[in-house]
Amino acid sequence: MLTKDDFQQIRGIVREEVQAEIRIEIDPLKSDVKTTKKDASKIRQDVDTLIDFFDHEYVELRQRVENIESHLGITYPSN
């Protein structure tokens, strides 16, 4: 018959094995998450750069159109 101490020892051994197995499975996931965070950061920077570029281009083109409209005397009623 198993005693209370036997059960505690078994529980301790099982806990150690499970924790070791979990660690083995989690380590690659940590690496994947780190890589994913770096990729997301790079994508965010690229998107910000694109938005800045196209916003600048839009403002420049809008100014050119306004200058042309002004030169030709074209006016539009405001909404």
Helices and strands as residue ranges (DSSP letters): H 4-72
